[in-house]
């Protein structure tokens, strides 16, 4: 908590009023009256904002972790570390004055142009001016929610939903309605029954189900958005990580006046850079910039320069090829091992995740697995409310899975029939 001194102890949970108890320090004089408690009344927004069930699960269990299938964490061996050292050294030696200085809220124009160029190659008619750099894709989601929704402007959220999106729109106090995910895309009939200002979707290798919406469903959603003047916020975190080596065509390509795309380098370069972006129609650029100015002034100048330097030196297609090859191998291996254990999931086609059907309540299965040192995330974590809805699937991240004897033994112990029935 910003501004809370080290001697202040948080007494209550994160979604209630917080009481801070002042602890005596060596600097207090003997006999001096000590305050027993300081009460802080939080805003209704802070009290009702949902936490991330995934981060809570992973934080509480990580001390006992033996096999981490919980977080969507990239493989560190794929980070361009040596190249990043070269880029950083050259940057500081030749252009430190700019790399360490303030920069525009919109982000560095050369980086925005490079992102726009990649999207153009995927069928989108966008200009660099429509691309705004953010501090990771989560800030982009929060900015989109603040820009487009309010307590009277509801949002349609996928079901199951990426928890970070649920948090972003909850912070904007937007009422949400469920948009059920199908193997092909979405239940369009449910969308048409709802009256929403914004639709949030994760069409490519969705988090958590791993499904990828087909071309027809993407086209129908784009047509619906344009016809009803509803904005579509498209989360494209995994769009370039399909195993067939063909990046997906964004919905933005077919919804030029209503499409908004959120992207990130976290899965393709490295998450520590915290460089993401949001692409919006021209008319939304100026109000979006004002919202970002209010929250962060600008994205990090140094990390933007580093990201651009990496893009300048990398053979991007070859780099993506290495990522796809590694993640495909791991996805197929984990899929096969789960099948051997009687746990079934759709064949993976990209991204980071398997959506595995469990024989009983997934929350119980996840708890048993965690007791054996294997981290997973149950379906309950991806509901609009963590207290309701189906709980018959586990999300397993294959991004760091290795098909080696030790890990296979842990997997069988934690998820085999004897552990979860």
C-alpha positions in Angstrom: 0.0 0.0 0.0 1.6 3.3 -1.1 2.3 5.7 1.7 1.9 3.2 4.6 5.0 3.2 6.8 6.7 -0.2 7.6 5.4 -0.2 11.2 1.8 -0.1 10.1 0.1 -3.5 10.2 -2.9 -4.3 8.0 -5.5 -5.9 10.2 -8.4 -6.7 7.9 -8.9 -8.1 4.5 -8.4 -6.2 1.2 -12.1 -5.6 0.5 -13.2 -4.1 3.8 -12.3 -0.9 5.7 -8.7 -1.2 6.8 -7.6 -0.7 10.4 -3.9 0.1 10.8 -2.4 -0.4 14.2 0.6 1.8 15.1 3.4 -0.3 16.6 5.8 1.3 19.1 9.2 2.1 17.7 12.5 2.9 19.4 12.0 6.5 18.6 8.9 6.9 20.9 9.6 8.4 24.3 8.6 6.6 27.4 5.3 7.6 28.7 4.2 9.2 25.4 0.6 8.4 24.5 0.4 5.9 21.8 -2.4 5.8 19.2 -4.0 2.4 19.5 -5.6 2.3 16.0 -6.1 4.4 12.9 -9.2 3.7 10.9 -9.3 4.2 7.1 -12.6 4.3 5.3 -12.1 3.0 1.8 -14.1 4.0 -1.2 -17.0 1.8 -2.3 -15.0 1.1 -5.5 -12.0 -0.2 -3.5 -14.2 -2.2 -1.1 -16.1 -4.0 -3.9 -13.3 -4.5 -6.4 -12.7 -8.2 -6.9 -9.2 -9.6 -6.4 -7.5 -11.9 -8.8 -8.4 -15.5 -7.7 -5.5 -16.7 -9.8 -2.9 -14.5 -8.2 -4.3 -15.4 -4.7 -4.1 -19.1 -5.5 -0.6 -18.9 -6.9 0.8 -16.7 -4.2 -0.5 -19.0 -1.4 0.7 -22.2 -2.9 4.0 -21.2 -4.5 6.1 -22.0 -1.5 5.2 -25.7 -1.9 5.4 -25.7 -5.7 7.0 -28.7 -7.5 5.3 -28.4 -10.9 3.8 -25.0 -11.9 0.9 -25.4 -14.4 -1.0 -22.5 -12.8 0.4 -19.2 -14.2 0.5 -18.3 -17.9 4.2 -17.7 -17.6 6.5 -17.7 -20.6 9.6 -19.9 -20.8 12.6 -17.8 -19.6 14.9 -19.7 -21.9 13.1 -18.0 -24.8 13.7 -14.5 -23.6 16.1 -12.6 -25.9 18.5 -12.0 -22.9 21.9 -11.7 -24.7 20.4 -9.5 -27.4 18.8 -7.3 -24.7 22.2 -6.8 -23.1 23.6 -5.6 -26.4 20.6 -3.3 -27.0 20.8 -1.8 -23.5 24.5 -1.2 -23.7 24.3 0.5 -27.1 21.3 2.5 -26.0 22.9 3.9 -22.9 26.2 4.6 -24.7 24.7 6.4 -27.6 21.3 7.8 -26.6 21.0 7.9 -22.8 19.6 11.4 -22.8 16.5 10.4 -24.6 16.1 6.8 -23.2 16.1 8.1 -19.6 14.0 11.2 -20.2 10.2 11.8 -20.2 8.4 10.9 -23.4 4.9 11.4 -24.9 1.9 9.9 -23.3 1.1 8.1 -26.6 4.5 6.4 -26.6 7.5 6.5 -28.9 6.4 6.9 -32.5 8.9 4.4 -34.1 7.6 1.7 -31.7 4.0 2.5 -32.5 4.8 2.4 -36.2 6.4 -1.0 -35.9 3.3 -2.3 -34.1 1.0 -0.8 -36.7 3.0 -2.4 -39.5 2.6 -5.9 -37.9 -1.1 -5.4 -37.6 -1.3 -4.2 -41.2 0.3 -7.5 -42.2 -2.6 -9.3 -40.4 -5.3 -7.4 -42.3 -5.9 -4.3 -40.1 -6.0 -0.8 -41.7 -4.4 1.1 -38.8 -2.0 4.0 -38.6 0.8 4.6 -36.0 -1.3 7.4 -34.6 -4.0 4.9 -33.6 -1.5 2.8 -31.6 -1.0 4.0 -28.0 1.7 2.4 -25.8 0.7 1.3 -22.3 2.3 -0.2 -19.2 1.4 -3.8 -20.2 -1.9 -4.9 -21.6 -3.6 -4.7 -18.1 -3.3 -0.9 -18.2 -4.7 -1.0 -21.7 -7.7 -2.9 -20.5 -8.2 -0.6 -17.5 -8.0 2.5 -19.8 -10.5 1.0 -22.3 -12.9 0.3 -19.4 -12.5 3.8 -18.1 -13.0 5.3 -21.6 -16.1 3.3 -22.6 -18.0 2.2 -19.6 -19.6 3.5 -16.4 -22.3 2.4 -13.9 -24.8 3.0 -16.6 -22.8 1.6 -19.5 -22.6 -2.3 -19.2 -20.1 -4.6 -20.7 -20.5 -8.1 -22.1 -17.7 -10.3 -20.6 -16.8 -13.8 -21.9 -17.8 -16.7 -19.7 -15.4 -18.1 -18.6 -13.5 -14.8 -18.5 -9.9 -13.7 -18.0 -9.9 -12.4 -14.4 -7.8 -9.3 -15.4 -10.5 -8.1 -17.7 -13.1 -8.6 -15.0 -11.1 -6.5 -12.6 -10.5 -3.8 -15.2 -14.2 -3.3 -15.9 -15.1 -3.7 -12.2 -12.8 -0.8 -11.4 -14.8 1.3 -13.9 -17.9 0.2 -12.0 -19.4 -1.2 -15.2 -22.2 -3.8 -14.8 -21.4 -7.0 -16.6 -23.4 -9.5 -18.5 -22.1 -13.0 -19.5 -21.2 -13.9 -23.1 -20.8 -17.7 -23.1 -17.8 -19.0 -25.0 -18.4 -21.8 -27.4 -15.9 -24.0 -29.3 -16.5 -21.9 -32.4 -16.7 -18.5 -30.8 -19.6 -17.1 -28.7 -23.3 -17.5 -28.1 -24.4 -14.7 -30.3 -28.0 -15.0 -29.3 -27.1 -14.2 -25.7 -25.3 -11.1 -26.9 -28.2 -9.9 -29.0 -30.5 -10.2 -25.9 -28.3 -8.0 -23.9 -28.0 -4.2 -24.1 -24.3 -3.4 -23.7 -22.0 -0.5 -24.6 -18.9 -2.7 -24.9 -18.1 -6.4 -25.7 -14.8 -7.8 -24.3 -13.5 -10.9 -26.1 -10.3 -13.0 -26.2 -10.8 -14.6 -29.6 -7.4 -16.2 -30.2 -6.4 -19.1 -27.9 -8.5 -17.8 -25.2 -7.5 -17.5 -21.6 -8.6 -19.8 -20.0 -10.2 -22.3 -22.5 -7.5 -22.2 -25.2 -10.3 -22.1 -27.9 -9.9 -19.9 -31.0 -13.0 -18.4 -32.6 -13.5 -19.3 -36.2 -13.5 -16.8 -39.1 -17.3 -16.8 -39.4 -17.8 -16.0 -35.7 -15.3 -13.2 -35.9 -17.0 -11.7 -38.9 -20.5 -11.9 -37.3 -19.2 -10.2 -34.2 -17.6 -7.5 -36.2 -20.8 -6.9 -38.2 -22.8 -6.8 -35.1 -20.5 -4.2 -33.5 -20.6 -2.0 -36.6 -24.4 -2.3 -37.0 -25.2 -1.6 -33.3 -22.4 0.9 -32.7 -21.1 -1.3 -29.9 -17.4 -1.3 -29.2 -15.5 -4.6 -29.2 -12.4 -4.7 -27.0 -10.3 -7.5 -28.4 -7.6 -9.0 -26.2 -4.9 -10.2 -28.6 -2.2 -11.5 -26.1 -1.8 -14.8 -27.9 -2.8 -13.9 -31.5 0.7 -14.5 -32.9 1.2 -17.8 -31.0 -0.8 -20.2 -33.1 0.9 -23.5 -33.9 0.1 -23.4 -37.6 2.4 -20.3 -37.9 -0.4 -18.1 -39.4 -1.3 -15.2 -37.1 -5.0 -14.8 -36.6 -6.9 -12.1 -38.4 -8.1 -9.6 -35.7 -11.7 -8.6 -35.4 -10.4 -5.1 -35.6 -9.7 -5.7 -39.3 -13.4 -6.0 -40.0 -14.7 -3.5 -37.4 -12.7 -0.4 -38.2 -15.0 2.1 -36.5 -15.9 -0.1 -33.4 -12.9 -2.4 -33.0 -10.4 -1.8 -30.2 -7.4 -4.1 -29.9 -5.2 -4.7 -26.8 -1.8 -6.3 -27.2 1.4 -7.0 -25.4 5.0 -8.1 -25.7 4.8 -10.1 -22.5 4.2 -13.4 -24.3 6.5 -12.8 -27.3 9.5 -10.9 -25.8 9.4 -10.9 -22.0 6.8 -9.8 -19.4 9.4 -7.8 -17.4 9.4 -5.1 -20.0 5.8 -4.2 -19.3 5.2 -2.9 -22.8 1.7 -3.2 -24.1 -0.5 -1.2 -26.5 -4.1 -0.4 -27.4 -5.3 0.4 -30.9 -8.5 2.6 -31.1 -10.4 4.4 -33.8 -9.1 7.9 -34.5 -11.9 9.6 -32.7 -11.0 7.9 -29.4 -7.3 8.7 -29.4 -7.5 12.1 -27.7 -9.9 11.1 -24.8 -7.9 7.9 -24.3 -4.6 9.9 -24.0 -6.3 12.1 -21.3 -7.3 9.0 -19.3 -3.7 7.6 -19.5 -2.3 11.0 -18.5 -4.4 10.9 -15.4 -3.2 7.4 -14.4 0.5 7.3 -15.4 1.5 10.3 -17.4 3.4 8.0 -19.8 4.7 4.5 -20.3 8.3 3.8 -19.4 10.7 5.5 -21.8 13.6 3.1 -21.2 11.5 -0.1 -21.7 10.0 1.3 -24.9 13.5 2.0 -26.3 14.6 -1.5 -25.3 11.5 -3.1 -27.0 12.1 -1.1 -30.2 15.8 -2.0 -30.2 14.9 -5.7 -29.9 12.4 -5.5 -32.8 15.0 -3.7 -34.9 17.6 -6.5 -34.4 15.4 -9.6 -34.2 14.3 -11.7 -37.1 10.7 -11.5 -35.9 9.4 -14.4 -37.9 12.2 -16.7 -36.9 11.8 -15.6 -33.3 8.0 -16.4 -33.4 8.9 -19.7 -35.0 11.1 -20.7 -32.0 8.3 -19.7 -29.6 5.6 -21.7 -31.5 7.8 -24.8 -31.8 8.6 -24.8 -28.1 5.1 -24.2 -26.9 3.6 -26.7 -29.4 5.9 -29.4 -28.2 4.9 -28.8 -24.6 1.2 -28.4 -25.4 1.0 -31.7 -27.2 3.0 -33.5 -24.5 0.8 -32.2 -21.7 -2.3 -33.0 -23.7 -1.2 -36.5 -24.2 -0.2 -37.0 -20.6 -3.6 -35.7 -19.4 -5.4 -38.1 -21.7 -3.4 -41.0 -20.3 -4.6 -40.0 -16.8 -8.2 -39.9 -18.0 -8.4 -36.1 -18.1 -9.8 -34.8 -21.4 -9.3 -31.5 -23.2 -9.6 -30.2 -26.7 -6.4 -30.5 -28.8 -4.3 -27.4 -28.3 -3.9 -25.1 -31.3 -1.9 -22.2 -29.8 -1.5 -19.9 -26.8 -0.6 -21.2 -23.4 -3.5 -23.2 -22.0 -5.4 -26.5 -21.8 -8.9 -26.6 -20.5 -9.2 -30.0 -18.8 -12.4 -31.6 -17.8 -12.3 -33.0 -14.2 -14.2 -35.9 -12.8 -15.3 -33.9 -9.8 -15.4 -30.3 -8.5 -12.4 -28.6 -10.1 -11.7 -26.5 -6.9 -11.3 -29.7 -4.9 -9.1 -31.2 -7.6 -6.9 -28.1 -7.6 -6.6 -28.2 -3.8 -5.5 -31.8 -3.9 -3.0 -31.1 -6.7 -1.6 -28.1 -4.7 -1.1 -30.4 -1.7 1.1 -32.5 -3.9 3.0 -29.4 -5.2 1.3 -29.1 -8.6 -0.3 -25.7 -9.3 -3.5 -25.6 -11.4 -6.4 -23.1 -11.6 -10.0 -24.3 -11.3 -12.9 -23.0 -13.4 -14.4 -21.2 -10.5 -11.6 -18.6 -10.8 -12.9 -17.6 -14.3 -16.6 -17.0 -13.4 -18.1 -13.5 -13.2 -18.5 -14.3 -9.5 -16.2 -16.7 -7.8 -19.0 -18.0 -5.7 -21.2 -19.2 -8.5 -21.2 -21.1 -11.8 -19.7 -24.3 -13.2 -16.6 -25.8 -11.6 -15.8 -28.8 -13.8 -12.5 -27.7 -15.5 -8.9 -27.0 -14.7 -6.8 -24.5 -16.6 -3.4 -26.0 -17.1 -0.6 -23.8 -18.5 1.7 -25.8 -20.7 4.2 -22.9 -21.3 6.7 -24.3 -18.8 5.8 -28.0 -18.8 8.6 -30.4 -19.6 7.9 -34.0 -20.5 10.5 -35.5 -18.2 10.2 -38.4 -15.7 10.2 -36.3 -12.6 7.4 -34.0 -13.8 5.4 -36.8 -15.1 5.5 -38.6 -11.8 4.3 -35.4 -10.0 1.5 -34.9 -12.6 0.3 -38.5 -12.1 0.4 -38.2 -8.3 -1.5 -35.0 -8.2 -4.0 -35.5 -11.0 -4.3 -39.3 -11.3 -7.6 -41.0 -10.4 -6.5 -42.0 -7.0 -5.9 -38.4 -6.0 -9.0 -36.7 -7.3 -11.9 -39.0 -7.0 
